Amino acid sequence: MDQKYQKHIFICTNQRPAGARVSCGEAHGLALVAAFKKAILHHGLNTEIRAQRTGCMETCELGPSIVVYPEGVFYGQVQLTDVDEIVAEHLLNNRVVERLKLSF
């Protein structure tokens, strides 16, 4: 059976060696993955929305970074306290969280 998700959240968890360029993994990237998965499950959306870790998205200085597809919206400097807002606004109501949105 093919699983078709309505949305995908990719959370950067890239880690670099000590002394190298900053990385999202050092700044709680893995904790964000767990928090998004928990929030998605809490709302009963685990068959509609998938959160998963990813490698570097080249937004290191703006991280931890996530991107939500299919919209392709990047969020930066995402904190654990932002997860519920992103889920409630973007994932449930299709409203971009402007204060966290990255513009390239």
C-alpha positions in Angstrom: 0.0 0.0 0.0 1.4 3.4 -1.0 1.4 5.9 1.8 0.6 9.4 0.5 1.2 12.2 2.9 -0.4 15.6 2.5 2.6 17.4 4.0 6.2 16.5 4.8 8.4 18.4 7.3 12.1 18.0 6.9 14.1 18.9 10.0 17.8 19.5 9.6 19.9 17.3 12.0 23.2 17.8 10.3 26.2 17.7 12.7 29.7 18.9 12.0 33.0 18.3 13.8 33.9 20.6 16.7 35.3 23.9 15.5 33.6 23.7 12.1 30.7 25.8 10.9 27.6 25.8 13.1 25.1 23.1 12.5 21.4 22.4 13.2 22.2 19.1 14.8 24.2 20.9 17.5 21.2 23.2 18.1 18.6 20.6 19.1 17.7 19.3 15.6 17.0 15.8 16.9 14.8 17.1 19.7 12.8 19.0 17.1 12.2 15.8 15.1 10.9 14.1 18.2 8.7 17.2 19.2 7.2 17.4 15.7 6.4 13.6 15.6 4.8 13.8 19.1 2.7 16.9 18.1 1.6 15.2 14.8 0.6 12.1 16.7 -1.2 14.1 19.4 -3.4 15.7 16.7 -4.0 12.3 15.0 -2.2 13.4 11.8 0.4 10.7 11.6 -1.2 9.3 8.4 -1.4 12.7 6.8 1.8 14.5 7.8 5.3 13.1 8.1 8.2 14.6 10.0 11.6 13.4 9.3 15.2 14.3 9.7 17.4 15.5 6.8 20.9 16.5 6.2 22.2 20.0 5.6 19.9 22.4 3.8 22.6 25.1 3.6 20.8 27.4 6.1 23.2 26.7 8.9 23.6 30.2 10.3 19.8 30.4 10.4 19.2 27.1 12.0 17.8 25.0 13.3 16.0 24.9 10.0 13.0 23.1 8.8 11.1 23.0 5.4 7.4 22.1 4.9 6.3 20.6 1.6 4.5 20.7 -0.7 4.6 24.5 0.0 8.4 24.6 0.2 8.3 27.0 3.2 11.5 27.3 5.1 11.6 28.2 8.8 14.7 29.2 10.6 15.9 29.5 14.2 13.1 27.1 15.2 12.9 26.4 18.9 11.1 23.6 20.7 8.6 26.2 21.9 7.7 27.0 18.2 6.6 23.4 17.3 3.0 23.8 18.6 2.6 27.1 16.7 3.9 25.6 13.5 1.6 22.6 13.8 -1.5 24.7 14.7 -0.9 27.4 12.2 0.8 25.9 9.2 0.0 22.2 9.3 -3.6 22.4 10.6 -4.7 25.8 9.1 -2.3 26.3 6.1 -1.1 29.7 7.5 2.6 30.4 7.3 4.2 31.4 10.6 5.7 34.6 9.2 8.0 35.4 12.1 10.0 32.2 11.5 9.8 32.1 7.7 13.1 32.4 5.8 13.1 34.4 2.6 15.8 33.8 0.1 
